[in-house]
């Protein structure tokens, strides 16, 4: 069974890029820019990895991340952001990132 990855970002180009890169690597990827759709997909299908943009407009991202990780305690979290590197999160990828770095990070998280 393919590893399941849920991605939320408010930039459509980033979502498309992440989806294409990870589908090509053999993952089952669901993307959205809507927090409710993300949580619904998480509750319906679960996930092995949650990729979350740190800045989602007016959303309290820290509370959103806490809720999502609470719903899927075994899922790995990868936070992405264009702002300065955020050391609060164990797994962080600075935008813009290279596709190879994204794929390597996901592969490491699944080990």
NUTI-647076 format. One record per residue (C-alpha): residue number from 1; residue in one letter; y, x, z. Coordinates in steps of 0.05 Angstrom, whole numbers, plus 5000, padded with zeros to 4 digits. Layout:
residues N
site num NUM; residu A; yy Y; xx X; zz Z;
...
//
This chain:
residues 111
site num 1; residu X; yy 5000; xx 5000; zz 5000;
site num 2; residu X; yy 5069; xx 5026; zz 4981;
site num 3; residu X; yy 5117; xx 5043; zz 5038;
site num 4; residu X; yy 5170; xx 4989; zz 5046;
site num 5; residu X; yy 5243; xx 5009; zz 5048;
site num 6; residu X; yy 5302; xx 4963; zz 5063;
site num 7; residu X; yy 5371; xx 4987; zz 5043;
site num 8; residu X; yy 5439; xx 4959; zz 5060;
site num 9; residu X; yy 5504; xx 4986; zz 5032;
site num 10; residu X; yy 5569; xx 4952; zz 5011;
site num 11; residu X; yy 5574; xx 4994; zz 4947;
site num 12; residu X; yy 5534; xx 4964; zz 4889;
site num 13; residu X; yy 5529; xx 5032; zz 4853;
site num 14; residu X; yy 5500; xx 5065; zz 4915;
site num 15; residu X; yy 5449; xx 5008; zz 4923;
site num 16; residu X; yy 5428; xx 5014; zz 4850;
site num 17; residu X; yy 5422; xx 5090; zz 4854;
site num 18; residu X; yy 5380; xx 5089; zz 4917;
site num 19; residu X; yy 5336; xx 5033; zz 4890;
site num 20; residu X; yy 5323; xx 5069; zz 4824;
site num 21; residu X; yy 5309; xx 5136; zz 4857;
site num 22; residu X; yy 5261; xx 5109; zz 4909;
site num 23; residu X; yy 5224; xx 5060; zz 4863;
site num 24; residu X; yy 5212; xx 5119; zz 4815;
site num 25; residu X; yy 5181; xx 5155; zz 4875;
site num 26; residu X; yy 5132; xx 5098; zz 4886;
site num 27; residu X; yy 5165; xx 5059; zz 4943;
site num 28; residu X; yy 5174; xx 4984; zz 4950;
site num 29; residu X; yy 5250; xx 4978; zz 4956;
site num 30; residu X; yy 5293; xx 4918; zz 4975;
site num 31; residu X; yy 5369; xx 4926; zz 4972;
site num 32; residu X; yy 5426; xx 4882; zz 4995;
site num 33; residu X; yy 5499; xx 4885; zz 5015;
site num 34; residu X; yy 5492; xx 4826; zz 5061;
site num 35; residu X; yy 5472; xx 4835; zz 5134;
site num 36; residu X; yy 5439; xx 4766; zz 5140;
site num 37; residu X; yy 5397; xx 4778; zz 5078;
site num 38; residu X; yy 5377; xx 4846; zz 5105;
site num 39; residu X; yy 5355; xx 4817; zz 5172;
site num 40; residu X; yy 5318; xx 4759; zz 5137;
site num 41; residu X; yy 5280; xx 4808; zz 5092;
site num 42; residu X; yy 5264; xx 4850; zz 5152;
site num 43; residu X; yy 5236; xx 4791; zz 5191;
site num 44; residu X; yy 5196; xx 4766; zz 5131;
site num 45; residu X; yy 5167; xx 4831; zz 5103;
site num 46; residu X; yy 5180; xx 4885; zz 5154;
site num 47; residu X; yy 5197; xx 4956; zz 5134;
site num 48; residu X; yy 5175; xx 5028; zz 5143;
site num 49; residu X; yy 5246; xx 5055; zz 5133;
site num 50; residu X; yy 5314; xx 5023; zz 5143;
site num 51; residu X; yy 5370; xx 5056; zz 5103;
site num 52; residu X; yy 5437; xx 5033; zz 5131;
site num 53; residu X; yy 5508; xx 5049; zz 5109;
site num 54; residu X; yy 5548; xx 5066; zz 5171;
site num 55; residu X; yy 5610; xx 5028; zz 5146;
site num 56; residu X; yy 5596; xx 4956; zz 5124;
site num 57; residu X; yy 5666; xx 4927; zz 5121;
site num 58; residu X; yy 5683; xx 4884; zz 5181;
site num 59; residu X; yy 5611; xx 4888; zz 5209;
site num 60; residu X; yy 5599; xx 4921; zz 5276;
site num 61; residu X; yy 5549; xx 4970; zz 5246;
site num 62; residu X; yy 5526; xx 4998; zz 5313;
site num 63; residu X; yy 5507; xx 4928; zz 5337;
site num 64; residu X; yy 5475; xx 4912; zz 5270;
site num 65; residu X; yy 5433; xx 4976; zz 5273;
site num 66; residu X; yy 5412; xx 4959; zz 5344;
site num 67; residu X; yy 5390; xx 4889; zz 5323;
site num 68; residu X; yy 5352; xx 4915; zz 5261;
site num 69; residu X; yy 5316; xx 4970; zz 5298;
site num 70; residu X; yy 5300; xx 4921; zz 5354;
site num 71; residu X; yy 5267; xx 4876; zz 5302;
site num 72; residu X; yy 5227; xx 4934; zz 5273;
site num 73; residu X; yy 5216; xx 4984; zz 5328;
site num 74; residu X; yy 5167; xx 5025; zz 5287;
site num 75; residu X; yy 5212; xx 5031; zz 5227;
site num 76; residu X; yy 5249; xx 5097; zz 5216;
site num 77; residu X; yy 5324; xx 5094; zz 5210;
site num 78; residu X; yy 5364; xx 5133; zz 5159;
site num 79; residu X; yy 5440; xx 5126; zz 5165;
site num 80; residu X; yy 5483; xx 5142; zz 5104;
site num 81; residu X; yy 5559; xx 5150; zz 5104;
site num 82; residu X; yy 5616; xx 5180; zz 5066;
site num 83; residu X; yy 5652; xx 5196; zz 5131;
site num 84; residu X; yy 5645; xx 5260; zz 5170;
site num 85; residu X; yy 5573; xx 5276; zz 5191;
site num 86; residu X; yy 5553; xx 5232; zz 5249;
site num 87; residu X; yy 5511; xx 5268; zz 5301;
site num 88; residu X; yy 5496; xx 5204; zz 5340;
site num 89; residu X; yy 5440; xx 5189; zz 5291;
site num 90; residu X; yy 5378; xx 5233; zz 5286;
site num 91; residu X; yy 5370; xx 5219; zz 5212;
site num 92; residu X; yy 5435; xx 5222; zz 5173;
site num 93; residu X; yy 5452; xx 5233; zz 5100;
site num 94; residu X; yy 5523; xx 5249; zz 5080;
site num 95; residu X; yy 5551; xx 5214; zz 5017;
site num 96; residu X; yy 5553; xx 5234; zz 4963;
site num 97; residu X; yy 5482; xx 5259; zz 4967;
site num 98; residu X; yy 5435; xx 5287; zz 4915;
site num 99; residu X; yy 5376; xx 5243; zz 4895;
site num 100; residu X; yy 5328; xx 5300; zz 4913;
site num 101; residu X; yy 5357; xx 5302; zz 4983;
site num 102; residu X; yy 5347; xx 5227; zz 4991;
site num 103; residu X; yy 5276; xx 5231; zz 4967;
site num 104; residu X; yy 5260; xx 5290; zz 5012;
site num 105; residu X; yy 5291; xx 5255; zz 5073;
site num 106; residu X; yy 5249; xx 5192; zz 5059;
site num 107; residu X; yy 5186; xx 5234; zz 5049;
site num 108; residu X; yy 5199; xx 5270; zz 5115;
site num 109; residu X; yy 5210; xx 5204; zz 5152;
site num 110; residu X; yy 5144; xx 5176; zz 5128;
site num 111; residu X; yy 5104; xx 5236; zz 5154;
//
